[in-house]
């Protein structure tokens, strides 16, 4: 027989002669082994009955997920736009981690060497992944932002921003690091301190002219006590 077909009520299982299996469909996709279709949610349940709850692997609408015991806080979600959510079914970025308590991210390194873990942020002006076009002066390479909540939305309270500080050359990219803080009554992450690639540090100025350059207004802008 070309196909082996089994139907129990409205449930359908089809095994094609090429080894492809279809559940809920008579046209399993070739090369994938198993195709499951459903008008609502298509998925699998993996259940260790001695451990208190099943794991669900499923897809519906624009979402694929792996979930423990129907609990969205214990799940990984993949949207059809490529965004991944851990603990949230509506990730707003390529990776979003959410929790109803503290949310932690651990990167651990176990190696007999002087260098441990790395967290790197890379920037290329080329629009193709894996291709290279030089950064330009004042390009924002990366920023880390600390957001608080004003009661309606998340707003920036502090940030560290890394820029391309000058024209890159072969094998090097000059840098500039800026520290930003939002003042009371303001919605602007204002630059409070700048470190240039030359090592000059500016407080109150983004263009320090000396190793330490302080700029302020008023009678007192530096106090040693």
Secondary structure, 3 states (H helix, E strand, C coil): CCEEEEEECCEEEEEECCCCEEECCCCCCCCCCEEECCCCCEEEEEEECCCCEEEEEEEECCEEEEEECCEEEEEEEEECCCCEEECCCCCCCCEEECCCCCCCCCCCCCCCCCCCCCCCCCCCCCCCCCCCCCCCCCCEEEEEEEEEECCCCEEEEEEEEEEECCCCECCECCEEEEEEEECCCCCCEEEEEEEECCCCEEECCCCCCCCEEECCCCCCCCCCC
